Amino acid sequence: MPRPETLSALRDSGWESIPIREELRRNAVNKIRNDEPMVPSILGYENTVNPQLENALLAGHDIVFLGERGQAKTRLIRGLTALLDEWMPIVAGSEINDDPYAPISRHARDLVAEMGGDTPIAWVHRDDRYSEKLATPDTSIADLIGEVDPIRVAEGRYLSDELTLHYGLVPRTNRGIFAMNELPDLAERIQVGLLNVLEERDVQIRGHKVRLPLDVILVASANPEDYTNRGRLITPLKDRFGSQIRTHYPLDVDTEVAIIEQEADLSVSADLNLTVPSFMTEIVASVTHAARASQHISQRSGVSVRLSIANEEILVANAVRRSLRSGSSRVVPRVVDLEALPASTSGKVEIESFDEGRDGEILAGLISQAVLSVFKDLVPPDTHRAVVDAFEEDLVVDIGEDVTDDAYVQLLKRIPALEAPVQALLVSEDDAESPAMIASACELVLEGLHLAKRLNKDAAAGRAQFRGRG
């Protein structure tokens, strides 16, 4: 059906104007009835954040999402646009999405008064009903609310003329969702400018006798440390938000793995065949969880999920580089590729250490902790003894980036005891027959036994030797 193009045609179509809170509530009700998530791409919030968000939407509240970096706060906020109607009519030419049935700007009021039922109607897509501003020290009232446009004054209009106004982001998001990221970073005098928006639902611009009754939902994000009573947010502004929702990091490794698999960009050349073993992705996720529990890592600003994503990408990148140098088209990350992780980890965590120069040691410790955890979870303990016994016969095994996949296949033939723990890691028949997957599993078994203090390891210059502890 073609959309109406005039005010009279809009009335004849039966379209009804409702406040944005009612619009969001109505569409949220439909989502809940159909058991659909409010924001489908967010994982791990099903039983924690999502119920609170549903409550806030049903209550028609302005919302603050509190959480450390990398907890999908911005994605949550942006995802709310899916709860808006796909198209919304406005008075054509309106800068502030004037409702054709109740225009509030001077332009729209004059146009409707002049043309009546012939007033032209434009349609705005829901994606264009969302505005976002990152709170920065240079953010001004003019940016958010508006200012007199000197060019319009120069064109001959009087300063008292409402048409001289240049509207800010908040009025331009009328009948939509306005988001303010890192709200406490706004200067206090600018925070005051939002008080009327949140309570009286209007804005006042400069000395003009104009008050625009806006229909807008305000959603904000903030770090909990800045949002406390000792933080940088004025109390009257906090008081005006209806709901405060606390976000969090993934509560378990499985959820972290699912996020990695959803978000990581693992693109490689078309002539390369990439397979990432599930146990390697689990190690990457476990590194992040170890960092979140470490006393050596600052927890004030958090350990972002972006750490897991970046580590997975750098792990694959190192595996690709290694495969290219060996002339192989098969890319499978191994434990040896974990040596690349400090480059992608160090910039995403804040290390708290009294000893200078221990950063590398601390990061290596997190990786070792993750490898040992995955090894204990996936490799049956009753398979360890036979492998350790094989090393008691002065056996030495070399690993490194230049060790080929076929060399690990030969290693299985030399040490039949390795077969059982390796097969425990390779769940499919195709994996069990892939030299690259066998190589990856072998390295995890050997490294796990070393970290469990069952084998000795000598490492230097990108290579390592495993031998018995006797």
BALO-795002 format. One record per residue (C-alpha): residue in one letter; x, z, y. Coordinates in steps of 0.02 Angstrom, whole numbers, plus 32768, in hexadecimal, padded with zeros to 4 digits. Layout:
% BALO-795002
{vofi "A" {X Z Y}}
...
This chain:
% BALO-795002
{vofi "M" {8000 8000 8000}}
{vofi "P" {8044 7FD3 80AC}}
{vofi "R" {8060 8069 811E}}
{vofi "P" {7FF1 8074 81B9}}
{vofi "E" {8043 8033 8258}}
{vofi "T" {7FCD 8079 82DD}}
{vofi "L" {7F7F 8121 82FF}}
{vofi "S" {7ECE 80E5 82D8}}
{vofi "A" {7F08 8098 8234}}
{vofi "L" {7F5D 813C 8208}}
{vofi "R" {7EBC 819B 8226}}
{vofi "D" {7E5A 811E 81BE}}
{vofi "S" {7ED6 8131 812E}}
{vofi "G" {7EA7 81E7 811C}}
{vofi "W" {7F59 8228 8138}}
{vofi "E" {7F5B 82E0 8166}}
{vofi "S" {7FDD 833C 81CB}}
{vofi "I" {801A 83E1 8182}}
{vofi "P" {80A7 8456 81BA}}
{vofi "I" {814D 8440 8164}}
{vofi "R" {813F 84EB 8111}}
{vofi "E" {809B 84B6 80C2}}
{vofi "E" {80E7 840F 808F}}
{vofi "L" {817B 8464 8039}}
{vofi "R" {8108 84E5 7FE8}}
{vofi "R" {8094 845F 7FA4}}
{vofi "N" {8120 83F9 7F59}}
{vofi "A" {8177 8495 7F15}}
{vofi "V" {80D6 84C7 7EBE}}
{vofi "N" {80D2 841E 7E67}}
{vofi "K" {8187 8432 7E30}}
{vofi "I" {8166 84E0 7DE9}}
{vofi "R" {80C9 84A6 7D8F}}
{vofi "N" {812B 8418 7D3E}}
{vofi "D" {81BC 848D 7D14}}
{vofi "E" {8233 8424 7D7E}}
{vofi "P" {82CA 8470 7DD7}}
{vofi "M" {82C5 8472 7E95}}
{vofi "V" {8374 8426 7E9C}}
{vofi "P" {8398 83D0 7DF5}}
{vofi "S" {8455 83B8 7E06}}
{vofi "I" {847F 8471 7E1A}}
{vofi "L" {84B5 84C2 7D76}}
{vofi "G" {84BA 857B 7D4C}}
{vofi "Y" {8434 85B7 7DC7}}
{vofi "E" {839E 85A4 7D55}}
{vofi "N" {837D 865F 7D41}}
{vofi "T" {83CE 86A3 7DDE}}
{vofi "V" {83C9 863C 7E7D}}
{vofi "N" {833B 85C4 7E51}}
{vofi "P" {82B2 864A 7E43}}
{vofi "Q" {82E6 8691 7EED}}
{vofi "L" {82E3 85E3 7F39}}
{vofi "E" {8236 85C2 7EF2}}
{vofi "N" {81F8 8665 7F3C}}
{vofi "A" {8240 863B 7FE7}}
{vofi "L" {81EF 858F 7FE8}}
{vofi "L" {8147 85D3 7FB1}}
{vofi "A" {8153 8656 803A}}
{vofi "G" {8181 85D3 80BD}}
{vofi "H" {8220 862F 80EF}}
{vofi "D" {82BA 85FA 814D}}
{vofi "I" {834A 8616 80D4}}
{vofi "V" {83FE 8651 80D7}}
{vofi "F" {846A 8629 803F}}
{vofi "L" {84F5 86A9 802D}}
{vofi "G" {858A 867F 7FC2}}
{vofi "E" {8643 865D 7FB8}}
{vofi "R" {868A 85AE 7FC4}}
{vofi "G" {8662 8533 7F3B}}
{vofi "Q" {85BB 857C 7F06}}
{vofi "A" {8554 84E0 7F2E}}
{vofi "K" {8501 852C 7FC8}}
{vofi "T" {8505 8489 802A}}
{vofi "R" {84C9 8424 7F95}}
{vofi "L" {8439 849D 7F7E}}
{vofi "I" {8407 8489 8034}}
{vofi "R" {8415 83CC 8032}}
{vofi "G" {83B1 83C5 7F91}}
{vofi "L" {831B 8411 7FEA}}
{vofi "T" {82F6 8367 8037}}
{vofi "A" {82B0 8333 7F8D}}
{vofi "L" {8221 83AC 7FAF}}
{vofi "L" {81EA 834B 8049}}
{vofi "D" {816B 82BE 8042}}
{vofi "E" {81C4 8219 802F}}
{vofi "W" {8182 81D0 80D3}}
{vofi "M" {8140 8223 8170}}
{vofi "P" {80EB 81CD 8205}}
{vofi "I" {8127 81EA 82B7}}
{vofi "V" {80FE 81A4 8361}}
{vofi "A" {816B 8108 836F}}
{vofi "G" {8203 8124 83DD}}
{vofi "S" {81FA 81E1 83D3}}
{vofi "E" {82A2 823A 83D3}}
{vofi "I" {8259 82D8 8387}}
{vofi "N" {81E7 8295 82FD}}
{vofi "D" {8147 82B2 835E}}
{vofi "D" {80AC 82CD 82F4}}
{vofi "P" {8034 823F 8323}}
{vofi "Y" {7FA3 82BB 831F}}
{vofi "A" {7FFA 833F 838A}}
{vofi "P" {8089 82F5 83F0}}
{vofi "I" {80F7 8371 844E}}
{vofi "S" {8178 8307 84AC}}
{vofi "R" {8153 82B8 8554}}
{vofi "H" {8175 8209 850F}}
{vofi "A" {80FA 821D 847F}}
{vofi "R" {8073 8272 84E5}}
{vofi "D" {8077 81EA 8569}}
{vofi "L" {8077 8160 84E5}}
{vofi "V" {7FE0 81A7 8489}}
{vofi "A" {7F83 81C4 852D}}
{vofi "E" {7FA4 8111 8562}}
{vofi "M" {7F85 80B3 84BF}}
{vofi "G" {7F0F 8124 845F}}
{vofi "G" {7EE9 80DD 83B3}}
{vofi "D" {7F63 804E 83CF}}
{vofi "T" {7FF6 80C6 83DB}}
{vofi "P" {807F 807C 836A}}
{vofi "I" {80B2 80E5 82D4}}
{vofi "A" {815D 80E8 8283}}
{vofi "W" {8186 8134 81D8}}
{vofi "V" {821A 81A8 81B6}}
{vofi "H" {8265 81BC 8108}}
{vofi "R" {827D 826E 80C9}}
{vofi "D" {833B 825A 80C9}}
{vofi "D" {8331 8240 8186}}
{vofi "R" {82D1 82E2 819E}}
{vofi "Y" {836C 8348 8178}}
{vofi "S" {83F5 8377 81F3}}
{vofi "E" {8491 83DC 81D4}}
{vofi "K" {8511 842D 8246}}
{vofi "L" {85B0 8486 8217}}
{vofi "A" {85C4 851E 8287}}
{vofi "T" {8666 850A 82E7}}
{vofi "P" {86AA 8566 837E}}
{vofi "D" {8686 84D1 83EE}}
{vofi "T" {85CE 84C4 83BD}}
{vofi "S" {8563 84CE 845A}}
{vofi "I" {84AF 84EE 8487}}
{vofi "A" {84A6 8437 84BC}}
{vofi "D" {84D7 8403 840B}}
{vofi "L" {844C 846B 83BD}}
{vofi "I" {83C1 8472 843E}}
{vofi "G" {83E1 83ED 84C2}}
{vofi "E" {841F 83C7 8570}}
{vofi "V" {83F6 8361 860B}}
{vofi "D" {8436 82B0 85F4}}
{vofi "P" {8498 8281 8692}}
{vofi "I" {8487 81C8 866D}}
{vofi "R" {83C9 81D5 8673}}
{vofi "V" {83D6 8232 8717}}
{vofi "A" {8448 81AA 875A}}
{vofi "E" {83C3 812A 872A}}
{vofi "G" {8352 8177 87AD}}
{vofi "R" {82F0 81FF 8753}}
{vofi "Y" {82DA 82AB 87A1}}
{vofi "L" {832F 8341 8751}}
{vofi "S" {8283 838F 873E}}
{vofi "D" {8249 82FA 86D5}}
{vofi "E" {823F 8326 861C}}
{vofi "L" {8279 8276 85F2}}
{vofi "T" {8326 82A2 8633}}
{vofi "L" {8340 8314 859E}}
{vofi "H" {83B2 82E7 850E}}
{vofi "Y" {8374 8348 8478}}
{vofi "G" {83EC 83A6 8406}}
{vofi "L" {83F0 83A9 8349}}
{vofi "V" {8368 842C 8332}}
{vofi "P" {82DF 83D1 8395}}
{vofi "R" {8314 832C 8345}}
{vofi "T" {82F1 837D 829C}}
{vofi "N" {823F 83A9 82CD}}
{vofi "R" {81CF 83A4 8233}}
{vofi "G" {8269 83AE 81C6}}
{vofi "I" {82F4 841D 8182}}
{vofi "F" {8385 8453 81F0}}
{vofi "A" {841F 849B 819A}}
{vofi "M" {84A8 8502 81EA}}
{vofi "N" {8542 8514 817C}}
{vofi "E" {85AF 85AF 8191}}
{vofi "L" {8532 85FC 820B}}
{vofi "P" {859C 8695 823A}}
{vofi "D" {8621 8622 8284}}
{vofi "L" {85AA 85FA 8314}}
{vofi "A" {85D7 8651 83B6}}
{vofi "E" {855F 86E2 83D8}}
{vofi "R" {851B 8692 8476}}
{vofi "I" {84EE 85F7 840F}}
{vofi "Q" {849D 8662 8389}}
{vofi "V" {842A 86A7 8410}}
{vofi "G" {83F0 85F5 8430}}
{vofi "L" {83A7 85EE 8380}}
{vofi "L" {833D 868A 8392}}
{vofi "N" {82A7 862F 83DB}}
{vofi "V" {82B2 85A6 8359}}
{vofi "L" {82A3 8624 82CC}}
{vofi "E" {821C 8692 8315}}
{vofi "E" {81B5 863B 839B}}
{vofi "R" {81D9 858F 8350}}
{vofi "D" {8202 8540 83F5}}
{vofi "V" {8298 8511 8461}}
{vofi "Q" {82B7 851C 851B}}
{vofi "I" {8333 84A6 856D}}
{vofi "R" {8393 84D6 860A}}
{vofi "G" {8321 8502 869B}}
{vofi "H" {8297 848A 8668}}
{vofi "K" {81E9 84CD 8659}}
{vofi "V" {81D8 847B 85B0}}
{vofi "R" {81C0 84D5 850C}}
{vofi "L" {81BC 846C 8470}}
{vofi "P" {8158 84BD 83E3}}
{vofi "L" {81C4 847F 8354}}
{vofi "D" {8193 8477 829D}}
{vofi "V" {823A 8491 8247}}
{vofi "I" {8283 84F1 81B4}}
{vofi "L" {832E 853D 81D5}}
{vofi "V" {83A2 8551 8140}}
{vofi "A" {8451 8599 8151}}
{vofi "S" {84E9 85C1 80E8}}
{vofi "A" {8562 8650 8101}}
{vofi "N" {85EF 86AD 80AC}}
{vofi "P" {85B5 875D 807B}}
{vofi "E" {864C 87AC 80CD}}
{vofi "D" {861A 8764 8176}}
{vofi "Y" {8563 8790 815D}}
{vofi "T" {8575 884C 814C}}
{vofi "N" {8556 88C7 81D9}}
{vofi "R" {860E 88B7 8202}}
{vofi "G" {8601 87FA 8204}}
{vofi "R" {85EA 877F 8290}}
{vofi "L" {852E 8763 8289}}
{vofi "I" {84C0 87B7 830B}}
{vofi "T" {843C 882B 82C3}}
{vofi "P" {83A3 87DA 8317}}
{vofi "L" {83D0 8732 82C8}}
{vofi "K" {83E3 8780 821B}}
{vofi "D" {833B 87D2 8231}}
{vofi "R" {82E4 872C 824D}}
{vofi "F" {8314 86DD 81A7}}
{vofi "G" {828D 86FA 8126}}
{vofi "S" {82F4 86EF 8086}}
{vofi "Q" {83AA 8712 805E}}
{vofi "I" {83E2 86C4 7FBA}}
{vofi "R" {8487 86F2 7F67}}
{vofi "T" {84DE 8665 7F0B}}
{vofi "H" {8565 867F 7E89}}
{vofi "Y" {85E8 8629 7E1F}}
{vofi "P" {85C0 85F0 7D6D}}
{vofi "L" {85A5 868B 7D04}}
{vofi "D" {85F3 8642 7C66}}
{vofi "V" {8673 85C1 7C32}}
{vofi "D" {85F0 854E 7BE5}}
{vofi "T" {8599 8539 7C8D}}
{vofi "E" {8641 8519 7CE2}}
{vofi "V" {8665 8493 7C5E}}
{vofi "A" {85BC 8441 7C7E}}
{vofi "I" {85E1 843C 7D39}}
{vofi "I" {868C 83EE 7D19}}
{vofi "E" {863F 8369 7CAA}}
{vofi "Q" {85BC 8344 7D2F}}
{vofi "E" {862C 8342 7DC8}}
{vofi "A" {86DE 8310 7D98}}
{vofi "D" {8713 825D 7DBE}}
{vofi "L" {8772 8227 7D23}}
{vofi "S" {877D 816E 7D4B}}
{vofi "V" {8810 8114 7CFA}}
{vofi "S" {8846 805F 7CED}}
{vofi "A" {87D6 7FEF 7C86}}
{vofi "D" {8863 7FCF 7C09}}
{vofi "L" {8874 8089 7BE1}}
{vofi "N" {8808 80E8 7B65}}
{vofi "L" {87ED 819C 7BA1}}
{vofi "T" {87AE 822B 7B36}}
{vofi "V" {87B4 82DE 7B76}}
{vofi "P" {87AF 835C 7AE6}}
{vofi "S" {872A 83E0 7B02}}
{vofi "F" {87AB 8469 7AE7}}
{vofi "M" {8816 8426 7B76}}
{vofi "T" {8782 8429 7BEE}}
{vofi "E" {875C 84D9 7BB1}}
{vofi "I" {880F 850B 7BDB}}
{vofi "V" {87FA 84C6 7C8B}}
{vofi "A" {8758 8528 7CA2}}
{vofi "S" {87AA 85C5 7C5B}}
{vofi "V" {8839 85B7 7CDA}}
{vofi "T" {87B8 85C6 7D66}}
{vofi "H" {8761 865A 7D14}}
{vofi "A" {880A 86AE 7CFB}}
{vofi "A" {8830 8694 7DB4}}
{vofi "R" {8789 86E3 7DE6}}
{vofi "A" {87B6 877E 7D81}}
{vofi "S" {886D 8788 7DB3}}
{vofi "Q" {88AD 8815 7E21}}
{vofi "H" {8933 879D 7E60}}
{vofi "I" {88B1 8726 7EAB}}
{vofi "S" {8852 8751 7F49}}
{vofi "Q" {879A 875E 7F20}}
{vofi "R" {8760 876F 7FD4}}
{vofi "S" {874E 86B5 7FF0}}
{vofi "G" {872A 8691 7F39}}
{vofi "V" {876D 8614 7EBB}}
{vofi "S" {870B 8575 7ED2}}
{vofi "V" {86BF 850A 7E48}}
{vofi "R" {8721 847F 7E9C}}
{vofi "L" {87BB 84CE 7E4B}}
{vofi "S" {8777 84A3 7D9E}}
{vofi "I" {874B 83F3 7DD4}}
{vofi "A" {87F4 83D1 7E25}}
{vofi "N" {8852 841A 7D8F}}
{vofi "E" {87F2 83AB 7D16}}
{vofi "E" {8819 8313 7D7F}}
{vofi "I" {88D3 833D 7D8C}}
{vofi "L" {88DB 8362 7CD2}}
{vofi "V" {8898 82B5 7CAB}}
{vofi "A" {8909 8266 7D2E}}
{vofi "N" {89A3 82B2 7CDC}}
{vofi "A" {8968 8276 7C32}}
{vofi "V" {8950 81C6 7C79}}
{vofi "R" {89FF 81C8 7CC4}}
{vofi "R" {8A48 8203 7C1F}}
{vofi "S" {89EC 817C 7BBD}}
{vofi "L" {8A22 80F3 7C36}}
{vofi "R" {8AD8 8124 7C24}}
{vofi "S" {8ACB 8122 7B66}}
{vofi "G" {8A72 807B 7B66}}
{vofi "S" {89D5 80C1 7B14}}
{vofi "S" {8925 808E 7B44}}
{vofi "R" {88DB 812C 7AF8}}
{vofi "V" {88CF 81BD 7B73}}
{vofi "V" {88AF 826C 7B2F}}
{vofi "P" {88E4 8306 7B94}}
{vofi "R" {8950 8385 7B39}}
{vofi "V" {8990 8434 7B5D}}
{vofi "V" {8A2F 83E8 7BA4}}
{vofi "D" {89C5 8399 7C2E}}
{vofi "L" {8991 8446 7C69}}
{vofi "E" {8A3A 8451 7CBF}}
{vofi "A" {89ED 83E4 7D48}}
{vofi "L" {8966 8463 7D72}}
{vofi "P" {89C8 84CF 7DEF}}
{vofi "A" {89C9 843C 7E69}}
{vofi "S" {890B 8438 7E6D}}
{vofi "T" {88F6 84F5 7E5F}}
{vofi "S" {896B 853C 7EE2}}
{vofi "G" {890B 84F6 7F76}}
{vofi "K" {8864 853A 7F38}}
{vofi "V" {8891 85EF 7F18}}
{vofi "E" {88DD 8675 7F86}}
{vofi "I" {8963 86D2 7F26}}
{vofi "E" {897C 8788 7F4F}}
{vofi "S" {8A2A 87BB 7F1A}}
{vofi "F" {8AA5 883A 7F5D}}
{vofi "D" {8B35 87D9 7F11}}
{vofi "E" {8B67 8739 7F68}}
{vofi "G" {8B75 869F 7EFB}}
{vofi "R" {8B01 86DB 7E70}}
{vofi "D" {8A7B 8659 7E92}}
{vofi "G" {8AB4 85E5 7E08}}
{vofi "E" {8AC1 8675 7D8C}}
{vofi "I" {8A11 86B1 7DB6}}
{vofi "L" {89C5 8603 7DA3}}
{vofi "A" {8A22 85E7 7CFF}}
{vofi "G" {89DD 868E 7CC4}}
{vofi "L" {892A 8657 7CE9}}
{vofi "I" {8943 85B7 7C85}}
{vofi "S" {898F 8615 7BF3}}
{vofi "Q" {8900 8691 7BF5}}
{vofi "A" {8883 8601 7BEE}}
{vofi "V" {88DE 85A9 7B60}}
{vofi "L" {88E6 8649 7AF9}}
{vofi "S" {882D 866C 7B17}}
{vofi "V" {87F6 85BF 7ADC}}
{vofi "F" {886E 85C6 7A48}}
{vofi "K" {8825 866C 7A0D}}
{vofi "D" {8773 862B 7A23}}
{vofi "L" {8788 8586 79C8}}
{vofi "V" {8812 859A 7946}}
{vofi "P" {87E1 8607 78B0}}
{vofi "P" {8859 869B 789D}}
{vofi "D" {8867 8680 77E1}}
{vofi "T" {88C1 85DA 7802}}
{vofi "H" {8950 8629 7866}}
{vofi "R" {89B2 867A 77DA}}
{vofi "A" {89DE 85DC 777B}}
{vofi "V" {8A1F 8586 7818}}
{vofi "V" {8A8A 861C 7848}}
{vofi "D" {8ACF 8625 7796}}
{vofi "A" {8B04 856E 77A1}}
{vofi "F" {8B6E 8596 7839}}
{vofi "E" {8BCA 8621 77DD}}
{vofi "E" {8C2E 859A 7784}}
{vofi "D" {8C97 8573 781F}}
{vofi "L" {8C1A 84EE 7854}}
{vofi "V" {8C29 84B0 7909}}
{vofi "V" {8BA4 8446 795E}}
{vofi "D" {8BC2 83E8 7A01}}
{vofi "I" {8B37 83BF 7A7C}}
{vofi "G" {8B3A 836D 7B26}}
{vofi "E" {8AF4 82DF 7B8E}}
{vofi "D" {8B62 8261 7B34}}
{vofi "V" {8B2C 8295 7A85}}
{vofi "T" {8AB9 820D 7A41}}
{vofi "D" {8A10 8225 79F1}}
{vofi "D" {8A53 81E2 794B}}
{vofi "A" {8AD8 8269 794B}}
{vofi "Y" {8A4D 82EB 793D}}
{vofi "V" {89FE 828D 78AD}}
{vofi "Q" {8AA6 8298 7854}}
{vofi "L" {8AAD 8350 7882}}
{vofi "L" {8A0B 836E 7822}}
{vofi "K" {8A5C 8320 778A}}
{vofi "R" {8AF6 838F 779E}}
{vofi "I" {8A8C 842C 77B6}}
{vofi "P" {89EE 841D 774B}}
{vofi "A" {89BB 84CB 7786}}
{vofi "L" {8996 8481 7832}}
{vofi "E" {890A 8419 77E9}}
{vofi "A" {8888 84A5 77E5}}
{vofi "P" {8899 84E5 7899}}
{vofi "V" {88A6 8434 78DC}}
{vofi "Q" {8809 83FE 7881}}
{vofi "A" {87AE 8496 78C7}}
{vofi "L" {87CB 844D 7974}}
{vofi "L" {879D 839A 7948}}
{vofi "V" {86E3 83A1 792A}}
{vofi "S" {86BF 82E8 7907}}
{vofi "E" {8705 8272 7885}}
{vofi "D" {8741 81F9 790B}}
{vofi "D" {87A2 8285 7961}}
{vofi "A" {87EF 82BA 78BB}}
{vofi "E" {8833 820B 78A1}}
{vofi "S" {8872 81F0 7954}}
{vofi "P" {892E 820E 7967}}
{vofi "A" {8916 823B 7A1F}}
{vofi "M" {8892 82BD 79F7}}
{vofi "I" {88FD 8303 796A}}
{vofi "A" {898E 8312 79E6}}
{vofi "S" {8921 8372 7A61}}
{vofi "A" {88E1 83E8 79DB}}
{vofi "C" {8990 8405 7995}}
{vofi "E" {89D2 8439 7A3F}}
{vofi "L" {8944 84B5 7A58}}
{vofi "V" {8962 8504 79AE}}
{vofi "L" {8A1E 8515 79CB}}
{vofi "E" {8A09 8557 7A7D}}
{vofi "G" {8981 85CE 7A46}}
{vofi "L" {89EC 8616 79BB}}
{vofi "H" {8A7B 862D 7A37}}
{vofi "L" {8A0A 8686 7AB5}}
{vofi "A" {89C6 86F2 7A27}}
{vofi "K" {8A7B 8724 7A07}}
{vofi "R" {8A81 86D0 795D}}
{vofi "L" {8B01 8649 798B}}
{vofi "N" {8B95 8641 7A00}}
{vofi "K" {8BA1 85BB 7A85}}
{vofi "D" {8C34 857B 7AEA}}
{vofi "A" {8C01 850F 7B7E}}
{vofi "A" {8C6D 84AD 7BF7}}
{vofi "A" {8C5F 840D 7C5E}}
{vofi "G" {8BB3 83D8 7C22}}
{vofi "R" {8BDB 83F3 7B69}}
{vofi "A" {8BC0 8485 7AF4}}
{vofi "Q" {8BF5 84BC 7A46}}
{vofi "F" {8B8E 852A 79D4}}
{vofi "R" {8BE1 8591 794A}}
{vofi "G" {8BBD 8629 78E1}}
{vofi "R" {8BD5 86D9 7924}}
{vofi "G" {8C47 870D 7894}}
